[in-house]
Amino acid sequence: MSITFIKADKLKQKPDKVFGFGKTFTDYMYVREFGPDGKWGEGTIRPFDAVELLPCSSVLHYGQAAFEGLKAYRNEKGEVRLFRARDNFMRMRGSCERLCIPPVDVDETYAALVELVKLERDWIPTERGTSLYIRPVVFADERSLGVHAAKRYKLIIMLSPSGAYYANGFAPVALKTEREYVRAVKGGTGAYKVVGNYAASILAGELAKAQGYDQVLWLDGVHRRYVEEVGAMNIFFMLDGKLITPALNGSILPGITRDSVIKLARESMGLSVEERPIDIAEVLDGARSGALTEVFGTGTAAVISPVDRIGDNGVDYIIGEKGKVGKVSAELFDALTALQTGRALDVFGWTQVICDR
Ligand SMILES: *Cc1c(COP(=O)(O)O)cnc(C)c1O
């Protein structure tokens, strides 16, 4: 595989300090196109810029598109680490299969990412909590309006330096159980990181925010009682001293952070972890009795997002102590971020050092 390099005329000014998420992008992006010849072409690394789409481009109409989210971390020594990046490209391959997008090769895409991140390493912030957010996206670019699998596609990988998620300390969030709308059902696309899932979730998120909550707690689409996910994160409960999370049931996104938390909790922290259906009534009963001591979401962006309040049908349930972060949540956050940044030894083989200065 060869990658053509197109040099930028002028490089951008790098910010002294990085704030926020997904607002600034580095100088270069990786682009690869699948053409009517039925093959993925050679990739290019070229200046980050607009991509040309005709108004009839099929992605705008039918959303045949999938994405990923992962991070590279750089420490004071200048070491740059990727965290489980191949797993993201494997998940992307699955999303492509679900949407009839010709799958992109996992190893080739991984190699292209390594090239791009190495080239852009000076953009990666080093302060505690910061990282380089990596956003691969693949989409159909058929230039006609028929509804069918497209013959043209684009894969783009862009890089965005991101500030510490918890710039003002590790802050718990409030969830609202969603009784009206559903995110996904088995047989649909909830288990894949595909573009349409997010458009369908925005309304519930906005309503929750208007009512004073931060995120939606999604219930299953059939029985409307089993917990699925929180916003765009997976969810965990510390109930009766056990860590429990909904089993992957065909409508839940198989998060890489979720998988990492399960393994860390079991193997490094000696916790008992259960993956099983979780009835919302069991959660609310636990909150009432005090058996539910911690709730947290997991995802690449926040890593661990502690929850201190769940609202259901207008009643608020406080988890643990309001405004306080539970012990297990804090321990998991520390353990996982230490491993991702190289502060702790990675016994799981999840990280790859891709440059060391
Ligand atoms: C991306 C995502 C997650 C978290 O996945 P990670 O691999 O841990 O980042 C969870 N749920 C949804 C709906 C997602 O889109």
The ligand as a MOL file (V3000), in Angstrom:
LIG
                    3D

  0  0  0     0  0            999 V3000
M  V30 BEGIN CTAB
M  V30 COUNTS 15 15 0 0 0
M  V30 BEGIN ATOM
M  V30 1 C -19.1320 5.2770 20.2320 0
M  V30 2 C -20.2610 4.8750 21.0690 0
M  V30 3 C -20.1100 4.2540 22.3220 0
M  V30 4 C -18.7800 4.1000 22.9950 0
M  V30 5 O -17.8610 3.3490 22.2740 0
M  V30 6 P -16.3120 3.4470 22.5880 0
M  V30 7 O -15.7030 2.4950 21.6340 0
M  V30 8 O -16.1230 3.0600 23.9880 0
M  V30 9 O -15.9180 4.8650 22.3300 0
M  V30 10 C -21.2420 3.8230 22.9900 0
M  V30 11 N -22.4740 3.9880 22.4710 0
M  V30 12 C -22.6610 4.5990 21.2810 0
M  V30 13 C -24.0510 4.7600 20.7620 0
M  V30 14 C -21.5670 5.0590 20.5480 0
M  V30 15 O -21.7590 5.6860 19.3950 0
M  V30 END ATOM
M  V30 BEGIN BOND
M  V30 1 1 1 2
M  V30 2 1 2 3
M  V30 3 2 2 14
M  V30 4 1 3 4
M  V30 5 2 3 10
M  V30 6 1 4 5
M  V30 7 1 5 6
M  V30 8 2 6 7
M  V30 9 1 6 8
M  V30 10 1 6 9
M  V30 11 1 10 11
M  V30 12 2 11 12
M  V30 13 1 12 13
M  V30 14 1 12 14
M  V30 15 1 14 15
M  V30 END BOND
M  V30 END CTAB
M  END
